[in-house]
Amino acid sequence: EEEGVEGAKPIEGTQIGYIGMDMKLSYFQSQTLALQRIADREGFKAIMLDPQFVTERYIDQVETLIAQQVDGIFLSVWEPGLGAGAVKKIQENGKKLVVLHVPAADTVQFHTVVADNYKAGLLAGEEAARKALPKIRKLIK
């Protein structure tokens, strides 16, 4: 069980938006699941949106979250230029922002969380091998 940030205000009643890149991908499914678990534990509402790698939908979803008066947004950025436009809209509306993956170009005053792709690749490879080995052994016999 993780401890909360010392001195942080309670987050009950808080709404946080999350825009992944494409929820068909297990990586973003895992992010969504992790954020939802934290939301459930901490008592805030998480609104999860899926642009499916469609630029227009991505921008529309940023505008939707702003219109819903969320307190903050977790934003997956797959291309810095796209991120810059979305981040600018979010900042202009005074929302808190955490950018995931690729730092958005020409932006300031937000947090960026970048995955360790090397380690993620190793873990994915190990999991794939673990699941495939029994099948490979059957084929070889």
N, C-alpha and C positions, 0 to 999 in steps of 0.2 A: 504494500500500500504506500503510495507516494504521499509525501506531505505537501500541503499547500505552501504558497509563498508567504513568508512571515510579513505581516502587516497588510496583506492584500484584502480588499473589501470582499464581502460575500458575493457570489455570482449567481445566486438564485434570481430568477427573472431575467437573466441576461440571455441574449440570443446571439449565437455565433454562426456565420455562414461559412460553408466550405464549398469551393468549386474545384473539383478534381479535373484531370484531363480527359479520362475515359474510364468509366466504371466497369467496363468489360475486362479491364486489365487488373490482375490480382493485386498489383502494387497499390493501386488506388482504392481497391476494395479494402485492403488492409488499413490504409490511412483512414478511410471512412469508419471502419469498425473501431479503430483505436480512439478516434475523436468521439464517437458515440459512447464508448465505454466511459471516457472521462466526463462527458456531458452528463451521463446518467449518475455517475458517482458524485459529481460536484453540483448537480442540480441546475444546470443551464440547458437551454434548448439549442440543439444543433440542427441547422438547416443544410442538407446536403444536396448539391446540384451537379449535374453531369452534362457538360457541353459536347461530349463525344468528339473532341478535336475539331469542332466547328467554330470558327472564329466569331461569326455573327452571334451564335448562341452564347458563347463565352461572354461577350460584351453585354448581351441582353441579361444574362444571369447576374452580372455585377450590378446592373441597374435594378434588377428585381430585388436583390438583397438590400441595396440602398433604400429602395422604396418601402421595404418591409421594416425599415428602421433597426436593422441588426446593430449590435454594439461593436462587432468586429468581424473581420473576414480572413479566413485562411484561403490563400489563392495559389493554385498550382500554375506555374508559368512554364510553358514549353518552348517559348521563343521570346527573347528579351523585348523586341519591339511591341509585341502584343501585350506583354506585361506592363510596359510603360503606359499605354493608354488606359488600361484597366486600373492601374495603381493611381494614376492622376485623378480619375473619376472618384475613386475611393477617398483619396486625400482631400479633394475639393469638398467632399461631403463630411469631413471630420471623423471618418471611421477609423478604428484601429485596424492594423493590417499585419499579417504574417505572410510572407511570400515563401513558397516552397519550391525547391529545385533550382531554378535559374534566376539569379538576381535580375530584376527588371531594369532596363536601361534608363538612365537619367532620372532616377528617383532617389529620394532621401527620406529619412525619418520613418523607417519601418524595419522590421526584423526579417531576416532571411534564414531559412533552414535548408541546407543542401545535403542530400543523401550522400553517403559514401558508396558510390556506384561499384567500386572494386569489391568492397566487402559484400554488398548486396548481390553482386554477380557470383561471388564464391558461395554464399549461402544458397542462392537459387540453384547453382550447379550441384551442390551437395544434396539438396532436396530432390532434384531431378534424378540424380544417380541413385539415391536411396530408394526412390519409387520404381525406377527402371530395372535395378539389379535383379530382383526376383524374376521378372519377365525375361530378361536376357539369359539368366541361368536356365530357365525352362526351354528356351529356344536352342541353347547349346547342347543340352542333354540329348 
